[in-house]
Amino acid sequence: MKNSLKTPVLFATYLATIPLANWFINHIGSVGFPGGPHTIPVGFGYQAPSGVLLIGFALFARDLLQERAGRKAVLVAILVGLPLSVIVNPVIAFASTVAFGVSELADFAIYDRLRQYSKSAGIFFSGLVGGVVDSMLFLWLAFGSIMFWQGQVIGKTLMTVACLVVLKGTNVLFKRMSSV
């Protein structure tokens, strides 16, 4: 892909995760209790609201966008992403918007500090903290309970690790291809 297209594609990919995660909560998975979110299994016997994997990916994509386009572009993307939550799922819009905004800013702050030492550590720890913040705030504000917090944290952490593995693997592959 041409370099001029990478930033807009990454920006759009990041933004697409937000409404898609909110849509999943009402449409994908099973409902455990009336008024509760649709949930999916995330491993170790835990369930989480079905948007969990997309939010885990969003935290990862946010870090990549910062690497590609810089801090100002990320802050613009976060501000554009907030109203997308309201448009897609107005029932949980307040919880989604607050959790998204606070967790993305936490991810941003941690990644911005750690990336100078290790981008992989920055991605992992900022995703972990962002995931915990998002999980606790979202569940409490949307459902008045943090019942699925373990599944939320597991799902987001697994997605961050999976994204890191893919990123590292593609970097190794591209290096090998360029040396041939």
C-alpha positions as CSV (number, residue, x, y, z in Angstrom):
1,M,0.0,0.0,0.0
2,K,1.3,3.4,-0.9
3,N,2.5,5.5,2.1
4,S,0.1,8.3,1.3
5,L,-2.8,5.8,1.8
6,K,-1.7,4.2,5.1
7,T,-2.6,7.1,7.4
8,P,-6.2,7.6,6.1
9,V,-6.8,3.8,6.0
10,L,-5.5,3.4,9.6
11,F,-7.6,6.4,10.7
12,A,-10.7,4.9,9.1
13,T,-10.0,1.4,10.5
14,Y,-9.6,2.8,14.0
15,L,-12.9,4.8,13.7
16,A,-14.7,1.8,12.3
17,T,-14.0,-0.2,15.4
18,I,-16.0,2.1,17.6
19,P,-19.4,1.9,16.1
20,L,-18.9,-1.8,15.2
21,A,-18.1,-2.6,18.8
22,N,-21.3,-0.8,19.9
23,W,-23.4,-2.6,17.3
24,F,-22.0,-6.0,18.4
25,I,-23.3,-5.4,22.0
26,N,-26.9,-5.5,20.8
27,H,-26.6,-8.0,18.0
28,I,-23.8,-10.6,18.5
29,G,-23.7,-13.3,21.1
30,S,-26.2,-14.4,23.8
31,V,-28.1,-12.3,26.4
32,G,-27.5,-13.4,30.0
33,F,-30.1,-11.3,31.7
34,P,-32.9,-8.9,30.6
35,G,-31.5,-5.6,29.6
36,G,-28.0,-7.0,29.6
37,P,-25.5,-7.0,26.8
38,H,-25.0,-9.7,24.2
39,T,-21.9,-11.7,25.4
40,I,-19.3,-14.0,23.9
41,P,-16.9,-16.5,25.6
42,V,-13.4,-15.0,25.9
43,G,-11.6,-18.0,27.5
44,F,-11.0,-19.3,31.0
45,G,-14.7,-19.8,31.5
46,Y,-15.5,-16.0,31.3
47,Q,-17.9,-14.1,29.2
48,A,-17.7,-10.5,28.0
49,P,-19.9,-8.1,26.1
50,S,-19.4,-8.9,22.5
51,G,-17.7,-5.6,21.5
52,V,-14.8,-6.5,23.7
53,L,-12.5,-7.8,20.9
54,L,-13.1,-4.8,18.8
55,I,-12.3,-2.4,21.6
56,G,-9.1,-4.4,22.3
57,F,-8.3,-3.9,18.6
58,A,-9.2,-0.2,18.8
59,L,-6.7,0.4,21.6
60,F,-4.0,-1.3,19.4
61,A,-5.0,0.7,16.3
62,R,-4.9,3.9,18.3
63,D,-1.3,3.3,19.1
64,L,-0.4,2.5,15.5
65,L,-2.2,5.6,14.4
66,Q,-0.1,7.6,16.8
67,E,3.1,6.1,15.3
68,R,2.0,6.8,11.8
69,A,0.3,10.2,12.1
70,G,1.3,11.7,15.5
71,R,-0.4,12.8,18.7
72,K,-2.6,15.5,17.2
73,A,-4.1,13.1,14.7
74,V,-4.9,10.6,17.5
75,L,-6.6,13.3,19.6
76,V,-8.7,14.3,16.5
77,A,-9.6,10.6,16.0
78,I,-10.7,10.3,19.6
79,L,-12.9,13.4,19.3
80,V,-14.4,12.1,16.0
81,G,-14.9,8.7,17.6
82,L,-17.0,9.9,20.6
83,P,-20.1,11.0,18.6
84,L,-19.9,7.7,16.6
85,S,-20.7,5.9,19.8
86,V,-23.9,8.0,20.2
87,I,-25.0,7.5,16.7
88,V,-24.7,3.7,16.6
89,N,-26.0,2.7,20.0
90,P,-27.9,5.5,21.7
91,V,-29.1,3.2,24.5
92,I,-25.6,2.9,25.9
93,A,-24.2,6.0,24.3
94,F,-23.3,7.8,27.5
95,A,-21.5,4.8,29.0
96,S,-19.8,4.1,25.7
97,T,-18.7,7.7,25.1
98,V,-17.4,8.2,28.6
99,A,-15.6,4.9,28.7
100,F,-14.2,5.3,25.2
101,G,-13.0,8.9,25.9
102,V,-11.3,8.2,29.2
103,S,-9.8,4.8,28.2
104,E,-8.4,6.2,25.0
105,L,-6.9,9.1,26.8
106,A,-5.3,6.7,29.4
107,D,-4.0,4.5,26.5
108,F,-2.7,7.7,24.8
109,A,-0.9,8.9,27.9
110,I,0.8,5.6,28.8
111,Y,1.7,4.7,25.2
112,D,3.2,8.2,24.7
113,R,5.5,7.7,27.7
114,L,6.5,4.1,27.1
115,R,7.0,4.1,23.3
116,Q,10.4,5.9,23.7
117,Y,11.7,2.8,25.5
118,S,9.8,0.0,23.7
119,K,6.9,0.3,21.3
120,S,5.8,-3.3,22.0
121,A,5.8,-2.6,25.8
122,G,4.0,0.6,25.1
123,I,1.3,-1.2,23.1
124,F,0.9,-3.9,25.6
125,F,0.8,-1.8,28.8
126,S,-1.2,1.0,27.4
127,G,-3.7,-1.5,26.0
128,L,-3.9,-3.3,29.3
129,V,-4.6,-0.1,31.3
130,G,-6.9,1.3,28.6
131,G,-8.8,-2.0,28.6
132,V,-9.2,-2.1,32.4
133,V,-10.4,1.6,32.5
134,D,-12.8,1.0,29.6
135,S,-14.2,-2.2,31.1
136,M,-14.9,-0.8,34.5
137,L,-16.4,2.5,33.4
138,F,-18.4,1.0,30.6
139,L,-19.9,-1.9,32.6
140,W,-20.8,0.3,35.5
141,L,-22.3,3.2,33.5
142,A,-24.1,1.0,31.0
143,F,-25.4,-1.8,33.2
144,G,-24.9,-0.6,36.8
145,S,-22.7,-3.7,37.4
146,I,-19.1,-4.7,36.8
147,M,-20.2,-8.3,36.4
148,F,-18.3,-9.0,33.3
149,W,-15.1,-7.1,34.2
150,Q,-12.8,-10.3,34.2
151,G,-14.0,-11.3,30.7
152,Q,-13.6,-7.8,29.4
153,V,-10.0,-7.5,30.6
154,I,-9.2,-11.0,29.4
155,G,-10.7,-10.3,25.9
156,K,-9.0,-7.0,25.5
157,T,-5.7,-8.3,26.7
158,L,-5.9,-11.3,24.4
159,M,-6.7,-9.1,21.5
160,T,-3.7,-6.8,22.3
161,V,-1.4,-9.8,22.5
162,A,-2.8,-11.2,19.2
163,C,-2.3,-7.8,17.5
164,L,1.3,-7.6,18.8
165,V,2.1,-11.1,17.5
166,V,0.7,-10.3,14.1
167,L,2.6,-7.0,14.0
168,K,5.9,-8.6,15.0
169,G,5.3,-11.5,12.5
170,T,4.6,-9.1,9.6
171,N,7.6,-7.0,10.5
172,V,9.8,-10.1,10.4
173,L,8.2,-11.2,7.1
174,F,8.7,-7.9,5.4
175,K,12.4,-7.7,6.6
176,R,13.0,-11.2,5.1
177,M,11.3,-10.3,1.8
178,S,13.3,-7.1,1.4
179,S,16.6,-8.9,2.0
180,V,15.8,-11.5,-0.8
